[in-house]
Every structure is written in C-alpha cells, then in structure tokens.
C-alpha cells in the first residue's frame, strides 16, 4: 500500500512538472517613478492571469527589483505641440512554475511601479520552450524575407486595432503567423486610406499600445501615419522600423519601371492610386520583398539634419535623392524610401528624402517593419 501511494505521488509530481513552464514576461512602467521609489531590496509582485480583467491570478511570484532585467528604456521624442512624453522602462523577467495556460496577462505591483497604458498587460510570449543548440539560426516568419542578418517584412505594413483580450491573435502577430482571417475575426483595420488612428494612437505615438503593424498580402497598406505611430506599431508587434541600410539591402533588385509602372505587370509607380499589398507579382526584390519601389513611401528609422537640397544621384540613377545640405534653423529630417504611386521616374530602389517632420502624416507615406535575426 505504501509503495502504491509513493508511486501515485511520484506520478502526480511528474504530471505537475510536465504542465508547469517557465514564462518570459514584460511589463511597461514609468521609468522615473521606478527609479525614484524602487530601491534595491524592493519586492515586486508579478501576478499572471488567464483573463484580461485580471481578477483571479493563476500564478504569483515575488521578485526583488535588482533581479528584474531592464531590457528597454525609451526616451520618447516630443512631437510638435505634444505634451512632454514619459520615459518608459520595460521590466523583463522569466517566471518559473507557471501553469500551462494559452492566454496570459500580467500585473506587476510594488513600490515605484506605475504602469503605462493598462495595468493588466497582455503577454504574447506564452510558455518558453527549450533552448535550441548554440548558434542555431533564427527563422524569419512566413511573411518575411531573409536579408543578410535581418528579417524584413515582405509586405508594406497594415495596421490593426486588437483589444488585449485577444491574446492568441496578438501572439500570432508577434510570431508572424497571423492570417487575414484571424485579423478580420477580432480586429479592425486602421489607416487604410484614411487617418483614423484616433486618440488611441495619436500622432506622437504616446499611449499607442493596442495597434499592431502586420505584414500580410491583399490589404491596403497603412498611410497617413507619422514616424512615431509607425515606430510604436512595429514595437507592439515585437519588431522595429528598418534602418536605412537594411531597407537598401532588402530593396536591391526590385524593378524600376518609371512611367511604365502600372502596378499590375510591374511596380506601382505611375497610377496615382495606392494598391493592395503584394498585388504586383513582379515587383519583388532580390531577396523576395514586395513593393519596395512605388506604392507608398516607407519610413525608415534614421533621422538626419534636415535636408535643404535635392542633388540627385548624377548619372548613377534617375531616382530622387534629397540628402543635400543641412538646415541650422529647423528640426531633424526623417528618412523615407522608395517613392509612391505618383512618382514615376523618381521612384526606385535609390529614392530617398530626408526633409519630412517625424509627425508629418501624408496620404502616400507608409512603412514596413523588421527585426534582427
């Protein structure tokens, strides 16, 4: 009898261990309050929930603040006319022994913890699987292309509003497996030919936490979007804006049709109408990225002293190049690449301007995201 009880106890422990997982979590808070109040020795309570109301925790763990990784600090730039933005810190930690639950929401409680956005923040990472072998390559998502050390979205970004309770769809957005059917079931598209981002995602990007940039074919790409909004929605999707150099490398080999750019047989450079993502099947770069010439200008991460001249490329290319001079009286210029549907011969893989404000939002400005492998 004793042996049987011991065997049952062992089996129960094994079953519990099989169901419990290590879960990486992240939580965005006010940086100044945390730095001022959460001194060494401060205990923070990490509480995980299976529903967005955060009523009954499924797991709770006390962690000393000095054991929490501060993985990201965003000193947000203030757009013209906007209030001074808060400095944000992202708390990162791996919680152990978490029950195997599909949807997880996190609340962190403790001295100095002032959450930004909602206090119950969705966690899309789910359970942490076993580590791969040392040096194992990171695989780009199905709607991405591999360009050197970077995973580049195949399609210009569309933006989708997804409420926090749809954690499974958010997780699919972040791992690159979301489908158009998934999005249409629970999300609403924003920026499809209209500036309808609203107070949930203002021009400054502050507080923009529920809008996600998605690389998917067959939809109207987001336009009338500021650099700040583009950066925020890429971040929400677990990515970032491409650097100028990354964009250039990924664009090489894309056809440059000039005035023949009909958006059907080749790139959309002379139709004066934004086309759906991926609708020009031959407008593909050497690495397999769509629509990097024409359709919409694409924000990249780089800022420069504002250009005051457009010297062009000389005999090298007929694409526009406005990176000449440097204003000493105006703010920085942000960089857009590739040209739009109305740019004809000046669109191309070398098309570049650096005189837009970061809070400009034109109807022919869009973007795409990516991440390092």
KENU-377383 format. One record per residue: residue number from 1; residue in three letters; x, y, z of N, C-alpha, C in turn. Coordinates in steps of 0.05 Angstrom, whole numbers. Layout:
# KENU-377383
  num  residuo     nc1     nc2     nc3    cac1    cac2    cac3     cc1     cc2     cc3
  NUM      Ala       X       Y       Z       X       Y       Z       X       Y       Z
...
END
This chain:
# KENU-377383
  num  residuo     nc1     nc2     nc3    cac1    cac2    cac3     cc1     cc2     cc3
    1      Unk      17     -24       0       0       0       0      17      25       0
    2      Unk      38      25      16      56      48      18      70      53      -9
    3      Unk      79      31     -21      92      33     -47      73      44     -68
    4      Unk      48      36     -67      28      47     -86      24      76     -82
    5      Unk      22      86     -57      19     114     -51      43     130     -61
    6      Unk      66     119     -56      91     133     -65      91     136     -95
    7      Unk      83     114    -109      82     114    -138      63     135    -148
    8      Unk      39     137    -136      19     157    -143      30     185    -139
    9      Unk      44     189    -117      55     216    -111      76     223    -131
   10      Unk      93     204    -139     113     210    -159     100     217    -186
   11      Unk      79     202    -193      65     207    -219      52     235    -218
   12      Unk      41     242    -196      28     269    -194      49     291    -197
   13      Unk      73     287    -184      94     307    -187     104     309    -215
   14      Unk     106     286    -229     115     286    -256      95     301    -274
   15      Unk      69     295    -269      48     308    -285      48     338    -280
   16      Unk      51     347    -254      53     375    -248      76     388    -262
   17      Unk      99     375    -261     123     386    -274     120     388    -304
   18      Unk     105     369    -316     102     370    -344      84     393    -352
   19      Unk      65     401    -335      46     423    -341      58     450    -334
   20      Unk      76     451    -315      88     477    -307     110     485    -326
   21      Unk     111     511    -332     130     521    -351     144     546    -341
   22      Unk     166     553    -354     179     578    -349     169     598    -370
   23      Unk     160     621    -362     147     640    -379     161     667    -379
   24      Unk     172     676    -401     184     703    -402     162     724    -403
   25      Unk     164     745    -387     143     765    -386     156     793    -389
   26      Unk     140     813    -396     149     840    -398     127     859    -390
   27      Unk     134     881    -378     114     899    -367     125     928    -369
   28      Unk     109     946    -380     118     973    -386     109     992    -364
   29      Unk     128    1006    -352     123    1024    -330     136    1051    -334
   30      Unk     129    1070    -317     141    1096    -317     169    1094    -306
   31      Unk     189    1103    -321     217    1100    -314     225    1116    -290
   32      Unk     215    1141    -289     223    1159    -267     213    1150    -240
   33      Unk     187    1141    -239     176    1131    -214     191    1106    -204
   34      Unk     197    1088    -223     211    1064    -215     238    1071    -204
   35      Unk     253    1088    -218     280    1095    -209     280    1110    -182
   36      Unk     259    1126    -177     258    1142    -153     249    1125    -128
   37      Unk     230    1106    -133     218    1092    -110     228    1064    -105
   38      Unk     235    1050    -127     241    1021    -124     271    1018    -119
   39      Unk     280    1022     -95     308    1019     -88     315     990     -85
   40      Unk     340     984     -84     349     956     -80     336     944     -56
   41      Unk     327     919     -58     313     906     -37     283     907     -39
   42      Unk     273     924     -57     244     926     -61     233     901     -75
   43      Unk     212     890     -63     199     866     -75     177     874     -93
   44      Unk     176     863    -117     155     867    -136     139     841    -139
   45      Unk     113     844    -139      95     821    -142      87     818    -172
   46      Unk      96     797    -185      89     790    -212      65     771    -211
   47      Unk      42     781    -221      17     765    -220       7     759    -248
   48      Unk       3     733    -254      -6     725    -281     -35     716    -279
   49      Unk     -50     723    -300     -79     717    -302     -85     704    -328
   50      Unk    -107     690    -329    -116     677    -353    -137     693    -368
   51      Unk    -146     716    -356    -167     732    -369    -159     761    -366
   52      Unk    -169     778    -385    -160     806    -385    -170     824    -362
   53      Unk    -190     815    -347    -199     831    -325    -180     829    -301
   54      Unk    -161     809    -302    -141     805    -281    -155     803    -253
   55      Unk    -175     785    -252    -190     782    -226    -177     761    -208
   56      Unk    -171     737    -219    -161     715    -203    -134     706    -214
   57      Unk    -112     709    -200     -86     701    -211     -83     671    -213
   58      Unk     -70     662    -235     -63     634    -237     -35     629    -227
   59      Unk     -20     650    -223       8     647    -214      17     674    -202
   60      Unk      32     672    -181      42     697    -168      71     691    -158
   61      Unk      88     711    -162     116     707    -155     128     734    -146
   62      Unk     141     734    -123     155     758    -113     183     758    -124
   63      Unk     192     781    -134     218     784    -146     231     810    -136
   64      Unk     256     808    -128     270     833    -120     275     849    -144
   65      Unk     273     876    -141     276     893    -165     303     891    -178
   66      Unk     324     885    -162     350     883    -173     353     857    -190
   67      Unk     334     838    -187     335     814    -203     319     816    -229
   68      Unk     306     839    -233     290     844    -257     307     857    -278
   69      Unk     307     847    -302     322     858    -324     308     882    -335
   70      Unk     322     905    -337     311     929    -350     321     927    -379
   71      Unk     305     915    -396     314     909    -423     311     932    -443
   72      Unk     293     951    -437     288     971    -456     281     997    -442
   73      Unk     294    1019    -450     287    1045    -439     282    1063    -463
   74      Unk     258    1074    -465     250    1090    -488     248    1119    -479
   75      Unk     268    1136    -488     266    1165    -483     251    1177    -506
   76      Unk     225    1177    -505     209    1185    -528     213    1214    -534
   77      Unk     214    1221    -561     218    1248    -570     191    1262    -571
   78      Unk     190    1287    -563     165    1301    -563     159    1313    -590
   79      Unk     136    1306    -602     128    1317    -627     119    1346    -623
   80      Unk     118    1362    -644     109    1389    -642      81    1391    -631
   81      Unk      77    1408    -611      50    1412    -599      42    1391    -579
   82      Unk      58    1370    -576      50    1348    -558      61    1354    -530
   83      Unk      48    1341    -510      59    1343    -483      85    1329    -480
   84      Unk     100    1336    -459     126    1323    -455     121    1293    -449
   85      Unk     133    1275    -464     127    1247    -461     140    1235    -436
   86      Unk     129    1213    -427     141    1199    -404     164    1181    -414
   87      Unk     184    1179    -396     204    1159    -401     193    1132    -393
   88      Unk     197    1112    -409     185    1086    -403     207    1065    -400
   89      Unk     202    1047    -382     220    1024    -377     204     998    -380
   90      Unk     217     979    -393     204     953    -396     218     933    -377
   91      Unk     202     923    -358     212     903    -339     210     875    -352
   92      Unk     232     861    -352     233     834    -364     242     814    -343
   93      Unk     228     791    -341     235     770    -323     224     744    -333
   94      Unk     235     722    -324     225     695    -331     213     683    -305
   95      Unk     186     679    -305     172     668    -283     173     637    -285
   96      Unk     177     624    -263     181     595    -263     156     581    -251
   97      Unk     151     556    -260     129     540    -249     102     550    -256
   98      Unk      99     562    -280      73     574    -288      55     552    -300
   99      Unk      30     551    -293      12     531    -305      10     536    -335
  100      Unk       5     514    -350       4     516    -379     -23     528    -387
  101      Unk     -23     555    -392     -47     569    -399     -42     584    -425
  102      Unk     -61     582    -444     -57     594    -470     -54     624    -469
  103      Unk     -74     638    -456     -74     667    -455     -63     676    -428
  104      Unk     -45     694    -427     -34     704    -402     -33     734    -402
  105      Unk     -40     745    -379     -39     774    -374     -24     779    -349
  106      Unk      -8     801    -348      10     806    -326       3     832    -312
  107      Unk       3     831    -286       2     856    -270      25     855    -250
  108      Unk      40     877    -249      63     879    -230      55     900    -210
  109      Unk      58     893    -184      51     910    -162      75     914    -144
  110      Unk      80     938    -136     102     943    -118     109     973    -117
  111      Unk     126     980     -99     133    1008     -95     147    1018    -120
  112      Unk     138    1041    -131     150    1053    -155     140    1042    -181
  113      Unk     121    1023    -180     111    1011    -205      86    1027    -213
  114      Unk      88    1043    -234      66    1058    -246      63    1048    -275
  115      Unk      44    1031    -281      42    1020    -308      35    1042    -328
  116      Unk      45    1039    -352      37    1056    -374      17    1041    -392
  117      Unk      -4    1054    -399     -26    1041    -412     -43    1026    -391
  118      Unk     -51    1002    -397     -68     987    -379     -50     974    -358
  119      Unk     -62     969    -334     -47     956    -313     -45     926    -317
  120      Unk     -65     915    -332     -65     886    -338     -55     882    -367
  121      Unk     -30     876    -370     -17     877    -397     -14     849    -408
  122      Unk     -23     846    -434     -23     820    -447       6     811    -451
  123      Unk       9     785    -448      35     772    -452      32     753    -476
  124      Unk      46     759    -498      43     742    -522      63     720    -524
  125      Unk      82     720    -505     104     701    -508      96     673    -501
  126      Unk      74     669    -484      66     643    -476      88     629    -461
  127      Unk      89     603    -463     109     588    -448     135     588    -463
  128      Unk     157     586    -448     183     586    -460     192     557    -466
  129      Unk     196     551    -490     205     524    -498     234     520    -492
  130      Unk     244     496    -497     272     490    -492     290     506    -511
  131      Unk     313     513    -501     332     528    -517     343     511    -540
  132      Unk     347     523    -562     359     509    -585     389     505    -581
  133      Unk     401     491    -599     430     487    -597     445     513    -600
  134      Unk     469     516    -588     484     540    -590     488     548    -620
  135      Unk     483     574    -625     487     584    -652     465     576    -672
  136      Unk     443     565    -662     421     558    -680     410     583    -693
  137      Unk     405     583    -719     395     608    -732     366     613    -725
  138      Unk     359     639    -725     332     648    -721     318     647    -748
  139      Unk     294     635    -749     279     633    -774     261     657    -777
  140      Unk     262     669    -801     244     691    -806     215     680    -809
  141      Unk     195     698    -804     168     690    -806     159     684    -834
  142      Unk     136     672    -838     126     665    -865     121     689    -882
  143      Unk     115     712    -870     110     737    -886     134     756    -884
  144      Unk     158     744    -881     183     759    -880     202     746    -900
  145      Unk     223     762    -907     245     752    -923     271     756    -908
  146      Unk     289     738    -913     315     740    -901     333     757    -918
  147      Unk     344     778    -905     362     797    -919     386     800    -902
  148      Unk     407     784    -907     431     785    -891     423     778    -862
  149      Unk     431     794    -842     425     788    -814     398     798    -805
  150      Unk     381     806    -824     355     819    -817     332     803    -829
  151      Unk     310     801    -814     285     791    -824     268     816    -832
  152      Unk     261     818    -857     247     841    -868     219     833    -875
  153      Unk     199     848    -867     171     842    -875     168     843    -905
  154      Unk     156     822    -916     152     821    -945     134     843    -956
  155      Unk     115     851    -939      94     870    -948      94     895    -932
  156      Unk      86     917    -945      83     942    -930      63     938    -908
  157      Unk      68     952    -886      52     947    -862      23     956    -865
  158      Unk       4     939    -856     -23     948    -850     -25     949    -819
  159      Unk     -42     966    -809     -45     970    -780     -72     960    -771
  160      Unk     -72     945    -749     -97     933    -739    -100     939    -709
  161      Unk    -124     946    -701    -131     950    -673    -140     923    -662
  162      Unk    -126     913    -642    -132     888    -630    -134     892    -600
  163      Unk    -158     887    -588    -162     890    -560    -146     869    -544
  164      Unk    -137     876    -519    -120     858    -504    -131     831    -499
  165      Unk    -157     828    -498    -168     801    -492    -163     781    -514
  166      Unk    -155     790    -537    -149     771    -559    -120     764    -560
  167      Unk    -111     752    -537     -83     747    -534     -72     727    -554
  168      Unk     -88     708    -563     -78     688    -582     -71     701    -609
  169      Unk     -89     719    -618     -83     733    -643     -59     752    -641
  170      Unk     -57     765    -618     -34     782    -613      -8     766    -614
  171      Unk      -9     742    -602      15     725    -603      22     717    -631
  172      Unk       1     712    -648       6     705    -676      18     728    -691
  173      Unk       9     753    -685      21     776    -697      50     778    -691
  174      Unk      57     773    -666      85     776    -657     103     754    -667
  175      Unk      92     730    -672     109     709    -683     107     706    -713
  176      Unk      91     724    -725      89     725    -755      72     705    -768
  177      Unk      54     691    -753      37     670    -764       8     678    -767
  178      Unk       1     703    -761     -27     712    -763     -36     711    -792
  179      Unk     -62     705    -796     -74     704    -822     -94     727    -824
  180      Unk    -101     734    -849    -121     754    -853    -148     746    -841
  181      Unk    -154     720    -842    -179     711    -829    -178     715    -799
  182      Unk    -155     710    -786    -151     715    -757    -158     745    -751
  183      Unk    -146     762    -767    -149     791    -762    -178     800    -766
  184      Unk    -190     792    -788    -217     800    -794    -237     790    -773
  185      Unk    -230     769    -759    -249     758    -739    -250     775    -714
  186      Unk    -228     788    -706    -227     801    -680    -216     830    -681
  187      Unk    -205     838    -703    -191     864    -704    -204     883    -724
  188      Unk    -198     908    -723    -207     928    -742    -183     941    -754
  189      Unk    -183     944    -781    -160     957    -795    -161     987    -792
  190      Unk    -138     999    -788    -136    1028    -787    -117    1038    -808
  191      Unk    -121    1063    -817    -102    1076    -835    -104    1066    -864
  192      Unk    -126    1052    -871    -129    1042    -898    -141    1064    -916
  193      Unk    -124    1083    -923    -133    1105    -940    -145    1128    -924
  194      Unk    -144    1127    -898    -156    1148    -881    -140    1149    -855
  195      Unk    -138    1174    -844    -125    1178    -818    -145    1173    -796
  196      Unk    -149    1148    -788    -169    1142    -768    -156    1128    -743
  197      Unk    -131    1136    -737    -118    1124    -714    -129    1134    -688
  198      Unk    -140    1158    -687    -154    1168    -664    -137    1173    -640
  199      Unk    -151    1177    -617    -137    1183    -592    -122    1159    -581
  200      Unk    -129    1135    -591    -115    1110    -582     -86    1109    -592
  201      Unk     -81    1123    -614     -54    1124    -625     -50    1151    -638
  202      Unk     -44    1172    -621     -41    1199    -632     -16    1202    -649
  203      Unk     -13    1225    -662      10    1229    -680      36    1225    -665
  204      Unk      37    1231    -639      62    1229    -623      69    1200    -617
  205      Unk      50    1181    -621      55    1153    -614      53    1147    -584
  206      Unk      50    1167    -568      47    1163    -539      21    1148    -532
  207      Unk      23    1127    -516       0    1112    -509     -11    1093    -530
  208      Unk       4    1090    -552      -5    1073    -574       3    1044    -568
  209      Unk     -15    1029    -555      -7    1002    -546     -24     980    -557
  210      Unk     -47     987    -569     -65     966    -579     -67     965    -610
  211      Unk     -50     980    -624     -49     979    -653     -24     965    -662
  212      Unk     -26     947    -681      -4     929    -688       1     931    -718
  213      Unk      27     932    -725      35     931    -753      37     902    -762
  214      Unk      25     896    -786      24     869    -795      33     868    -824
  215      Unk      50     848    -831      58     842    -858      40     821    -869
  216      Unk      22     828    -887       3     809    -898      -6     818    -926
  217      Unk     -10     799    -944     -16     806    -972     -46     811    -975
  218      Unk     -53     827    -995     -80     831   -1003     -96     851    -988
  219      Unk     -83     870    -974     -97     891    -959     -85     918    -967
  220      Unk    -100     939    -962     -90     966    -967     -69     973    -945
  221      Unk     -45     981    -952     -25     987    -932     -32    1012    -916
  222      Unk     -22    1014    -892     -27    1038    -875     -14    1062    -887
  223      Unk     -28    1084    -888     -18    1110    -897     -27    1132    -877
  224      Unk     -20    1157    -883     -26    1179    -865     -16    1173    -836
  225      Unk       7    1160    -835      18    1151    -809      44    1167    -804
  226      Unk      48    1176    -780      72    1190    -772      94    1171    -767
  227      Unk     119    1181    -765     142    1164    -758     137    1152    -731
  228      Unk     126    1168    -712     122    1159    -685     102    1136    -684
  229      Unk      80    1139    -699      60    1118    -699      71    1092    -712
  230      Unk      86    1096    -734      98    1072    -747     117    1058    -727
  231      Unk     133    1073    -713     152    1061    -694     138    1047    -672
  232      Unk     116    1059    -662     101    1046    -640      88    1021    -649
  233      Unk      75    1020    -673      61     996    -681      80     974    -688
  234      Unk     104     981    -699     124     960    -703     133     948    -676
  235      Unk     137     966    -656     145     957    -629     124     938    -617
  236      Unk      98     946    -620      77     929    -609      77     901    -621
  237      Unk      86     899    -646      87     873    -660     113     859    -655
  238      Unk     129     869    -636     155     855    -630     177     861    -650
  239      Unk     174     883    -665     194     889    -685     202     919    -683
  240      Unk     212     930    -705     221     957    -706     222     967    -735
  241      Unk     225     993    -738     229    1003    -765     256     994    -775
  242      Unk     259     989    -801     284     982    -813     303    1007    -812
  243      Unk     328    1002    -810     347    1024    -814     349    1029    -844
  244      Unk     360    1052    -851     363    1059    -879     380    1038    -894
  245      Unk     401    1029    -881     419    1010    -894     405     983    -897
  246      Unk     389     975    -878     374     949    -880     353     951    -903
  247      Unk     340     974    -904     320     978    -926     334     976    -953
  248      Unk     356     989    -956     370     990    -981     379     962    -990
  249      Unk     390     946    -971     399     919    -978     375     902    -986
  250      Unk     353     905    -973     329     888    -979     316     896   -1005
  251      Unk     319     922   -1014     306     932   -1038     321     925   -1064
  252      Unk     346     920   -1062     362     916   -1086     350     895   -1104
  253      Unk     349     901   -1130     338     882   -1150     309     886   -1156
  254      Unk     295     904   -1141     267     910   -1148     266     925   -1175
  255      Unk     248     918   -1193     246     932   -1218     241     962   -1215
  256      Unk     251     978   -1233     247    1007   -1232     234    1015   -1259
  257      Unk     207    1014   -1260     193    1017   -1285     189    1045   -1295
  258      Unk     193    1065   -1277     189    1092   -1285     160    1097   -1293
  259      Unk     156    1110   -1316     129    1117   -1325     112    1093   -1333
  260      Unk     125    1070   -1336     111    1045   -1343     100    1031   -1318
  261      Unk     103    1043   -1295      95    1029   -1270      66    1028   -1266
  262      Unk      53    1007   -1277      24    1005   -1277      13     990   -1253
  263      Unk      31     980   -1236      21     966   -1212      10     938   -1217
  264      Unk      10     929   -1242       0     902   -1248      22     885   -1260
  265      Unk      33     894   -1282      55     879   -1295      81     885   -1282
  266      Unk      82     907   -1267     107     915   -1253     100     933   -1230
  267      Unk     119     946   -1218     115     962   -1194      95     985   -1198
  268      Unk      81     992   -1177      61    1013   -1178      74    1041   -1174
  269      Unk      84    1052   -1196      98    1077   -1194      85    1100   -1210
  270      Unk      64    1094   -1225      53    1116   -1241      23    1113   -1245
  271      Unk       9    1104   -1224     -21    1100   -1226     -36    1121   -1209
  272      Unk     -21    1135   -1191     -34    1155   -1173     -54    1143   -1155
  273      Unk     -52    1117   -1149     -71    1103   -1131     -55    1082   -1115
  274      Unk     -58    1082   -1089     -45    1061   -1073     -58    1034   -1078
  275      Unk     -42    1014   -1083     -52     987   -1088     -49     969   -1064
  276      Unk     -64     948   -1064     -62     928   -1042     -34     915   -1041
  277      Unk     -27     907   -1018       0     895   -1014       3     870   -1031
  278      Unk      26     868   -1044      32     844   -1059      17     840   -1085
  279      Unk       2     861   -1094     -15     858   -1118       1     860   -1144
  280      Unk      26     869   -1143      43     870   -1167      63     847   -1165
  281      Unk      57     824   -1177      73     799   -1172     102     801   -1181
  282      Unk     109     819   -1199     137     821   -1208     152     842   -1193
  283      Unk     139     857   -1176     152     879   -1161     165     867   -1136
  284      Unk     186     851   -1140     199     835   -1119     229     841   -1120
  285      Unk     241     843   -1096     270     848   -1095     285     822   -1097
  286      Unk     311     824   -1098     328     800   -1100     323     781   -1077
  287      Unk     316     791   -1053     312     773   -1030     283     766   -1026
  288      Unk     265     775   -1044     237     767   -1042     218     786   -1027
  289      Unk     226     812   -1025     209     831   -1012     192     846   -1033
  290      Unk     166     851   -1028     148     863   -1047     146     893   -1044
  291      Unk     141     907   -1066     132     934   -1067     152     954   -1055
  292      Unk     177     950   -1058     197     969   -1047     202     992   -1067
  293      Unk     190     992   -1090     191    1014   -1109     162    1022   -1113
  294      Unk     156    1048   -1109     129    1058   -1113     109    1049   -1091
  295      Unk      84    1052   -1098      61    1047   -1080      60    1067   -1058
  296      Unk      76    1065   -1036      77    1086   -1016     107    1089   -1008
  297      Unk     113    1114   -1001     139    1120    -989     140    1105    -962
  298      Unk     164    1095    -955     166    1080    -930     185    1093    -910
  299      Unk     174    1099    -886     191    1109    -865     213    1089    -858
  300      Unk     237    1098    -853     258    1082    -840     266    1095    -814
  301      Unk     283    1082    -799     289    1091    -772     306    1116    -771
  302      Unk     322    1121    -791     343    1141    -789     332    1170    -790
  303      Unk     344    1187    -773     340    1216    -773     366    1229    -782
  304      Unk     364    1253    -794     387    1268    -804     382    1297    -799
  305      Unk     403    1314    -800     398    1343    -803     380    1347    -827
  306      Unk     360    1363    -825     340    1366    -846     353    1375    -873
  307      Unk     348    1359    -894     359    1365    -920     348    1392    -930
  308      Unk     364    1407    -944     356    1432    -957     359    1431    -987
  309      Unk     369    1409    -998     374    1408   -1027     370    1379   -1036
  310      Unk     364    1376   -1062     360    1350   -1074     379    1347   -1098
  311      Unk     404    1340   -1092     424    1340   -1113     421    1317   -1133
  312      Unk     405    1296   -1125     403    1273   -1143     428    1256   -1142
  313      Unk     427    1235   -1159     449    1216   -1160     467    1220   -1184
  314      Unk     464    1242   -1198     480    1246   -1222     473    1225   -1243
  315      Unk     493    1215   -1257     487    1194   -1277     483    1167   -1266
  316      Unk     485    1163   -1240     483    1137   -1228     454    1126   -1229
  317      Unk     434    1144   -1223     406    1136   -1223     389    1160   -1227
  318      Unk     365    1157   -1237     347    1179   -1240     327    1182   -1216
  319      Unk     331    1165   -1196     315    1167   -1172     320    1193   -1157
  320      Unk     300    1203   -1143     303    1227   -1127     322    1221   -1104
  321      Unk     338    1241   -1097     356    1239   -1073     358    1266   -1061
  322      Unk     344    1270   -1038     344    1295   -1024     358    1291    -997
  323      Unk     384    1291    -997     400    1288    -973     423    1309    -975
  324      Unk     418    1331    -988     438    1352    -991     433    1375    -971
  325      Unk     455    1387    -963     452    1410    -944     444    1401    -917
  326      Unk     442    1420    -898     434    1414    -871     423    1440    -858
  327      Unk     398    1440    -852     385    1463    -840     397    1468    -812
  328      Unk     401    1493    -806     410    1501    -780     388    1515    -764
  329      Unk     364    1517    -775     342    1531    -762     318    1513    -757
  330      Unk     316    1490    -772     293    1472    -768     301    1447    -754
  331      Unk     282    1432    -745     287    1407    -732     298    1385    -750
  332      Unk     303    1361    -740     314    1340    -756     295    1331    -778
  333      Unk     306    1320    -799     291    1308    -821     291    1278    -818
  334      Unk     268    1266    -822     266    1237    -821     268    1226    -850
  335      Unk     274    1201    -853     280    1190    -879     258    1172    -889
  336      Unk     250    1176    -915     231    1158    -928     244    1148    -953
  337      Unk     235    1124    -961     249    1110    -983     229    1099   -1004
  338      Unk     239    1097   -1029     226    1081   -1049     207    1095   -1068
  339      Unk     195    1117   -1060     175    1130   -1077     147    1120   -1073
  340      Unk     128    1134   -1086     100    1127   -1083      87    1122   -1111
  341      Unk      61    1119   -1111      47    1111   -1135      45    1134   -1156
  342      Unk      53    1158   -1148      51    1181   -1166      79    1192   -1173
  343      Unk     100    1177   -1168     127    1188   -1171     141    1181   -1197
  344      Unk     131    1163   -1213     142    1158   -1239     171    1152   -1238
  345      Unk     187    1168   -1254     215    1162   -1257     232    1167   -1232
  346      Unk     222    1184   -1214     238    1189   -1190     235    1168   -1168
  347      Unk     216    1150   -1172     214    1127   -1153     235    1107   -1160
  348      Unk     243    1090   -1141     263    1070   -1146     277    1060   -1121
  349      Unk     295    1041   -1124     308    1030   -1101     328    1050   -1088
  350      Unk     334    1071   -1102     352    1092   -1091     337    1117   -1084
  351      Unk     311    1118   -1087     295    1142   -1080     297    1147   -1050
  352      Unk     304    1171   -1042     308    1178   -1014     304    1207   -1010
  353      Unk     289    1214    -989     287    1242    -980     291    1243    -950
  354      Unk     300    1266    -940     305    1269    -911     297    1297    -902
  355      Unk     273    1305    -910     264    1332    -901     236    1331    -888
  356      Unk     225    1307    -884     199    1306    -870     202    1309    -840
  357      Unk     182    1321    -827     180    1321    -798     171    1293    -789
  358      Unk     179    1285    -765     171    1259    -755     141    1257    -750
  359      Unk     128    1280    -746      99    1280    -742      83    1287    -767
  360      Unk      96    1287    -790      81    1290    -815      65    1265    -820
  361      Unk      42    1268    -833      26    1244    -840      12    1250    -866
  362      Unk      25    1241    -887      15    1245    -914       2    1219    -924
  363      Unk     -16    1223    -944     -31    1200    -955     -14    1181    -971
  364      Unk      11    1188    -977      28    1169    -992      52    1160    -975
  365      Unk      50    1162    -949      71    1153    -931      62    1128    -916
  366      Unk      78    1107    -917      74    1083    -902     100    1073    -890
  367      Unk     102    1047    -886     126    1036    -874     125    1006    -875
  368      Unk     147     993    -867     147     964    -861     166     959    -838
  369      Unk     163     937    -825     178     930    -801     199     908    -807
  370      Unk     215     902    -787     234     880    -789     247     876    -762
  371      Unk     264     857    -760     279     852    -736     305     838    -742
  372      Unk     324     839    -724     350     825    -727     346     796    -722
  373      Unk     361     779    -736     359     750    -731     373     742    -706
END
